[in-house]
């Protein structure tokens, strides 16, 4: 379960976005989860992906820039 006060996550190895492309294994900020169940994650202001929320795990004690 994800805690409500942190939004920093990493993707599991082999995670693909909603288009089927592999997502870089790095830290992301969770923006939200849409009605279809996809998690919107962003690495920065221009790099965002929709992924399966089950492929995310919390990053504790780190800040995503």
C-alpha positions in Angstrom: 0.0 0.0 0.0 1.3 3.5 -0.9 1.3 6.1 1.9 -0.6 9.3 1.2 2.2 11.7 2.2 4.8 10.6 -0.3 4.6 10.6 -4.1 8.1 9.4 -5.1 8.2 6.0 -6.8 10.4 3.8 -8.9 9.2 1.4 -11.6 10.0 -2.3 -11.4 12.4 -3.7 -14.0 10.6 -4.5 -17.3 7.8 -2.0 -16.7 6.0 -0.9 -19.9 3.8 2.1 -20.5 0.3 2.1 -21.9 1.7 2.0 -25.4 3.9 -1.1 -24.7 7.3 0.7 -24.6 9.7 0.0 -21.8 10.0 2.7 -19.1 13.4 3.8 -17.8 14.1 2.4 -14.4 14.5 5.6 -12.3 12.6 7.7 -9.7 9.3 9.3 -10.8 6.7 11.5 -9.2 3.2 10.0 -9.0 0.8 12.6 -10.5 -2.3 10.5 -10.1 -4.3 7.5 -11.2 -6.9 7.9 -13.9 -10.4 6.3 -14.1 -9.1 3.5 -16.3 -6.6 2.5 -13.6 -3.4 3.8 -15.2 -0.9 5.6 -12.9 0.5 8.8 -14.4 4.1 9.2 -13.4 6.6 12.0 -14.4 10.3 12.1 -14.3 10.4 15.8 -15.0 8.2 18.4 -16.6 8.4 16.8 -20.1 8.8 13.1 -19.5 5.6 11.4 -18.3 4.2 7.9 -18.7 1.0 6.0 -17.9 1.9 2.7 -16.2 0.2 -0.1 -14.3 0.2 1.0 -10.6 1.3 -2.5 -9.6 4.7 -1.9 -11.2 5.5 1.0 -8.8 7.3 0.9 -5.5 7.9 3.7 -3.0 11.2 5.5 -2.7 11.8 6.4 0.9 13.9 9.4 1.8 14.6 10.6 -1.8 13.5 13.7 -3.6 12.6 13.6 -7.3 13.6 16.7 -9.2 
